[in-house]
Amino acid sequence: MKKLPFILAIIGWCHFTTSAQVARDDARLSTNWSFEVQMNPQNDVAWLNLFEEERNQLERLHDKELSILEFNKLSTTQENISHAVPNSGADLYAQFILSKFSNSAAIEQAVEIYPNNLLVREQMVNNCIVKQSAELEKHLKKEYDLAAFSESELSYARNLLMSVEEHGLLILNAEEDAHPLWYLQYVMKERPDVQTVLLDLLQNESYAKEVASNNGISANELLDKTRSKQLETLLKKSTTPSHLALTTSKTSIQLLAKNLYVVGLCFRYTEEKSFQNMALLDSRFSTFSLSHMNSGEALNKNYLFPMITLRNHYKSVGKPYAEMEAKILTLAAQFGLTNLVKSNFD
C-alpha cells in the first residue's frame, strides 16, 4: 500500500454507520441515560441504551479490542441492570452480549419483550448467524421492515460484495457492515459464494470453530485470541482469497498495510508483490451502482479512497481522469473534505 497517512485518514472516515444507527446514536447522545436510570431505576429502555452506550464507548476507545477489564466494566453495568429490572429486555440483552453471543435463550426472550427494537433485532440476527439458524432470513426481513438500513446502504453493500473475488473471504469489522450485506446474501440471494466473517462474533467459540474449519485453519489459532491476531490469522492462512472491509480499524490497517491492496470497497490481502490491483479496481468500479453515492449519507465517504486511487492511476498512465476527479470533488464537498482530498491528488 502507498500513501499510508492518507489511508489512515480515510479509515478515520470509514466507520460504517447505518441510517438507523445514526438515529439511535443521536437519540442516545441527546439523552443522559445515566441520569435517566438514576431518576427512574425501573426504566428498562434507559438501561438498554446505557449498556449499549458504554459498550460502544469502550469499543471505540480500544478499537474493539476489549480486554477482561472492559468486559468487567460491562458486567458491572449488567449486574446493576439485573438488580434494578431483573429479567427485563435490557437485562436479557446485556446477558447475551456478555455471553459472547452464546445465550440464545436470552436474546430470544428479549425479542419477545421488544419485537421492534433495532438493537435487540440486530443481536437476534447475530444469534442466527452463530447458530446457523434457518430463521435467519425471517429476522433479516424484519430488520429491513424496521428500516434498519437504507437503499444507499444496500447499494454500498452490493458494491462491497462485487469487490470480492469469486468464492472469496470477506472480513467485516462491525455489525453495521454485516447486516445490509447479509440481507443481500440471505434474502436477495446475491453473491452467496462470498464467505463473510464478522470479527465481533469470533468471540463465540462455535462461530470461531466454524470459521476456522471453512478456511482450513486450526481452531486453536482463533479461539481465545485477540481480535487483531484473529484477523491476521484469517488473512494470512485462509485457503481462499482474503478480503478486508475498508472500515477496519486503523491499528489493523497499519499492522497489515504492506500486503493490503485496494480492489474496490475492500482490501485484498496477498503477499504477491506483483499483484495487479489497479486492473481489478478499475474493472470492478466500472460495474458499481453509484446512484446513491451522492445521498449525503456518511458511509459514502468510503468511496473516496478507491476513487482517488483510480484517479491518480489514470493520470499516471495517461488515461483521461477529469470525469473521475469531478465525481470525487462533488462527493468530497458534501462532507467538507475538498482540501484534504485535493492534497492527495498526484
Summary of the structure (lengths in Angstrom):
residues: 346
radius of gyration: 20.5
end to end distance: 15.2
largest distance: 67.7
contacts: 1106
relative contact order: 0.11
helix: 63%
strand: 5%
